[in-house]
Amino acid sequence: MLAISGLNVSYGQSRIIRELSFSARKNETIAIMGRNGMGKTTLMKSLIGVLRSGSGSIRLAGKDIAGLDSFRRVKAGLAFVPQGRQIFSSLTVEENILTGLESVKDRTIDPWIYETFPV
């Protein structure tokens, strides 16, 4: 469903992500882990299109979306809800999740979300 291949992302002369490749199939959960400053947020920003990648492909459901504007990536089904509180600080956690479901027909939050994150 989501396939990243040879992704390179830089801030100016500093390459942050080098030749990253991974994939996630439908109904599969993956975790991106690392210490502060390791590129996790840079990866998410590049996937959603807030930060342009230098090279590589980002395929969603078989379609390469790397060149699309971020709003077109969201319309294609990709969403990113940032961790920081400065974006939607007045919203509840549930309301923040619902913002990521804005472009889908069924805006129901799957019960496993509440089981996984009960607080």
C-alpha positions, -999 to +999 in steps of 0.1 A: +000+000+000+029+024+009+063+018-007+093+041-002+123+034-024+157+052-024+143+083-006+168+111-001+159+143+018+181+172+027+180+206+044+203+226+022+237+208+020+229+185+049+214+152+038+192+139+065+177+108+049+199+086+026+185+060+003+157+050+026+135+021+015+106+004+033+071-007+026+039-012+045+011-034+033-026-028+039-035-034+076+002-036+085+016-013+112+052-002+112+072+020+137+098+045+128+120+048+159+151+068+168+166+094+191+160+131+187+175+145+156+176+111+137+152+122+109+118+108+120+100+142+116+119+149+084+107+116+070+071+123+079+073+158+064+088+145+032+061+117+029+033+142+032+050+168+009+057+196+034+094+190+027+104+180-009+126+149-013+157+152-034+152+118-051+135+085-046+099+073-050+069+074-026+042+051-039+007+049-024-015+022-037+008+018-066+008+054-077+040+075-073+030+106-053+065+120-047+059+150-071+024+158-058+016+188-036+007+179+000-030+185-004-031+161-033-012+135-012-039+138+015-066+135-011-049+103-023-052+089+012-020+098+030-023+117+063+001+131+090-009+143+124+022+159+140+030+152+176+036+188+185+009+207+204+014+239+184-006+228+154-041+220+168-035+226+205-071+233+214-083+200+199-087+168+218-067+137+207-099+123+191-105+155+172-069+155+160-073+120+147-105+130+129-086+157+110-067+129+094-099+113+083-112+144+065-109+130+030-123+095+036-159+084+033-161+065+066-148+089+094-152+062+121-122+058+143-113+021+145-118+007+181-082-007+181-070+029+184-088+033+217-075-002+229-039+007+219-040+042+233-065+041+262-055+074+278 
